[in-house]
Amino acid sequence: MGAFGLKTHIWNNNLKSVLLLAGFPILLLGLTYALLLFWQAGVNEAGIGAGLANAAAAMPAAAVGAFAVAGGWFAVAYVGHQTMIDLAVGARKLERTDAPELYNLLENLCISRGLPTPHLKIIPHPAMNAFASGLSERTHTITVTRGLLDALDPSEVEAVLAHELTHIRNRDVRLLVIAAVFVGIISFVGEILFRGMTRNNMPRTSRNRRSGGGNAGALVLIALAIVGVAYGLAILIRFALSRRRE
């Protein structure tokens, strides 16, 4: 759907957020099946067909657990995403007494457009950068670096703040946070799979040779292919959204 103004940009981003969440269960089920195949590679000695069938038979019960874990992940991400971001980049909260001029610039911009004033945070780094984050009015935050404030004059800083406010107003920020959470859990499952392969499957090589190691290897390759496709799709979606939002 083409975007021709602020309202249609917001509608587009809301629609993309819904589509991301709708597509997530499909990829999650694929990853769950890959984990089951990996398990079958370690315990199944009856052949590739039997391994695929056993993994499919275990899917209903495994899917319940997978969705429970995903629900917990989304709950943690929803509540603590801003804290995670702050810890990752080393940001700290800016009080009005710390930067009154910066606060005034942001408040004036928000008043001019009828927007709630987001939180302000700073990263003590000489690089020039700024970004917006948050899923709701309560958590919307604009983070700037010390290098940005030192290098730009007030009118230039105001332009940067206005740019980041646009991302908040267009709902770009919410879309990108959802995409990051979406990719994060897929990365998490993929890492579990690869760690499990290196720790649990490798020591069994000699035993697998005696009992048909080719079957186990084929199941592992199928599982890795599924994880690779899911992870690749998730990364492409995230990068595509990040490029489009500007």
RAVENSUL-V523112 format. One record per residue. N is the residue number from 1. D_CENTER is the distance of its C-alpha to the mean C-alpha in Angstrom with 1 decimal. Layout:
n=N d_center=D_CENTER
n=N d_center=D_CENTER
//
This chain:
n=1 d_center=23.8
n=2 d_center=25.1
n=3 d_center=24.4
n=4 d_center=27.6
n=5 d_center=27.1
n=6 d_center=24.9
n=7 d_center=25.2
n=8 d_center=24.2
n=9 d_center=21.2
n=10 d_center=20.1
n=11 d_center=21.0
n=12 d_center=19.1
n=13 d_center=15.8
n=14 d_center=16.5
n=15 d_center=17.3
n=16 d_center=14.2
n=17 d_center=12.1
n=18 d_center=14.6
n=19 d_center=14.5
n=20 d_center=10.8
n=21 d_center=11.6
n=22 d_center=14.8
n=23 d_center=13.7
n=24 d_center=11.3
n=25 d_center=14.5
n=26 d_center=16.1
n=27 d_center=13.7
n=28 d_center=13.6
n=29 d_center=17.4
n=30 d_center=17.6
n=31 d_center=15.9
n=32 d_center=18.2
n=33 d_center=21.1
n=34 d_center=20.3
n=35 d_center=20.5
n=36 d_center=23.7
n=37 d_center=25.1
n=38 d_center=24.4
n=39 d_center=26.3
n=40 d_center=29.1
n=41 d_center=29.5
n=42 d_center=30.5
n=43 d_center=32.8
n=44 d_center=34.0
n=45 d_center=37.2
n=46 d_center=38.3
n=47 d_center=36.7
n=48 d_center=33.7
n=49 d_center=34.6
n=50 d_center=34.9
n=51 d_center=31.6
n=52 d_center=29.8
n=53 d_center=31.9
n=54 d_center=31.3
n=55 d_center=27.5
n=56 d_center=27.8
n=57 d_center=30.1
n=58 d_center=27.8
n=59 d_center=24.8
n=60 d_center=25.8
n=61 d_center=25.8
n=62 d_center=22.7
n=63 d_center=20.7
n=64 d_center=21.7
n=65 d_center=20.4
n=66 d_center=17.1
n=67 d_center=16.5
n=68 d_center=17.7
n=69 d_center=15.3
n=70 d_center=12.3
n=71 d_center=14.0
n=72 d_center=14.4
n=73 d_center=10.8
n=74 d_center=10.0
n=75 d_center=13.2
n=76 d_center=12.5
n=77 d_center=9.2
n=78 d_center=11.3
n=79 d_center=14.2
n=80 d_center=13.0
n=81 d_center=10.0
n=82 d_center=12.7
n=83 d_center=14.4
n=84 d_center=11.6
n=85 d_center=11.4
n=86 d_center=15.2
n=87 d_center=15.7
n=88 d_center=13.6
n=89 d_center=15.6
n=90 d_center=18.8
n=91 d_center=19.1
n=92 d_center=21.9
n=93 d_center=23.2
n=94 d_center=26.0
n=95 d_center=28.9
n=96 d_center=31.3
n=97 d_center=34.0
n=98 d_center=31.9
n=99 d_center=31.4
n=100 d_center=33.6
n=101 d_center=33.7
n=102 d_center=30.0
n=103 d_center=29.7
n=104 d_center=32.6
n=105 d_center=30.9
n=106 d_center=27.8
n=107 d_center=29.8
n=108 d_center=32.2
n=109 d_center=29.4
n=110 d_center=28.0
n=111 d_center=31.6
n=112 d_center=32.4
n=113 d_center=29.7
n=114 d_center=29.8
n=115 d_center=26.4
n=116 d_center=25.6
n=117 d_center=25.3
n=118 d_center=21.8
n=119 d_center=21.7
n=120 d_center=22.5
n=121 d_center=21.3
n=122 d_center=22.4
n=123 d_center=21.4
n=124 d_center=24.7
n=125 d_center=24.3
n=126 d_center=26.7
n=127 d_center=24.2
n=128 d_center=24.1
n=129 d_center=20.6
n=130 d_center=19.2
n=131 d_center=16.0
n=132 d_center=15.3
n=133 d_center=12.7
n=134 d_center=13.0
n=135 d_center=12.9
n=136 d_center=16.6
n=137 d_center=19.9
n=138 d_center=20.1
n=139 d_center=17.0
n=140 d_center=17.1
n=141 d_center=17.6
n=142 d_center=18.8
n=143 d_center=18.7
n=144 d_center=21.3
n=145 d_center=22.7
n=146 d_center=26.3
n=147 d_center=27.1
n=148 d_center=26.3
n=149 d_center=28.6
n=150 d_center=31.3
n=151 d_center=31.3
n=152 d_center=31.3
n=153 d_center=34.0
n=154 d_center=33.4
n=155 d_center=33.3
n=156 d_center=30.7
n=157 d_center=28.5
n=158 d_center=29.1
n=159 d_center=27.8
n=160 d_center=24.6
n=161 d_center=24.1
n=162 d_center=25.0
n=163 d_center=22.5
n=164 d_center=19.6
n=165 d_center=21.3
n=166 d_center=21.2
n=167 d_center=17.4
n=168 d_center=17.6
n=169 d_center=20.5
n=170 d_center=19.0
n=171 d_center=15.9
n=172 d_center=13.8
n=173 d_center=12.1
n=174 d_center=11.1
n=175 d_center=9.9
n=176 d_center=7.6
n=177 d_center=6.2
n=178 d_center=6.0
n=179 d_center=4.6
n=180 d_center=1.6
n=181 d_center=2.8
n=182 d_center=4.4
n=183 d_center=4.1
n=184 d_center=4.3
n=185 d_center=7.2
n=186 d_center=8.6
n=187 d_center=8.9
n=188 d_center=10.5
n=189 d_center=12.8
n=190 d_center=13.7
n=191 d_center=14.7
n=192 d_center=16.7
n=193 d_center=18.5
n=194 d_center=19.3
n=195 d_center=20.5
n=196 d_center=22.5
n=197 d_center=24.1
n=198 d_center=25.3
n=199 d_center=26.5
n=200 d_center=28.0
n=201 d_center=28.9
n=202 d_center=30.5
n=203 d_center=33.3
n=204 d_center=34.4
n=205 d_center=35.3
n=206 d_center=39.1
n=207 d_center=39.0
n=208 d_center=37.0
n=209 d_center=39.6
n=210 d_center=42.3
n=211 d_center=40.6
n=212 d_center=39.0
n=213 d_center=36.2
n=214 d_center=35.6
n=215 d_center=34.3
n=216 d_center=31.7
n=217 d_center=30.7
n=218 d_center=30.3
n=219 d_center=28.1
n=220 d_center=25.9
n=221 d_center=25.7
n=222 d_center=24.8
n=223 d_center=22.0
n=224 d_center=20.6
n=225 d_center=21.0
n=226 d_center=19.0
n=227 d_center=16.1
n=228 d_center=16.4
n=229 d_center=16.4
n=230 d_center=13.4
n=231 d_center=11.3
n=232 d_center=13.1
n=233 d_center=12.5
n=234 d_center=8.7
n=235 d_center=9.0
n=236 d_center=11.8
n=237 d_center=10.3
n=238 d_center=7.7
n=239 d_center=10.8
n=240 d_center=13.1
n=241 d_center=11.6
n=242 d_center=11.6
n=243 d_center=15.2
n=244 d_center=16.4
n=245 d_center=15.6
n=246 d_center=18.3
//
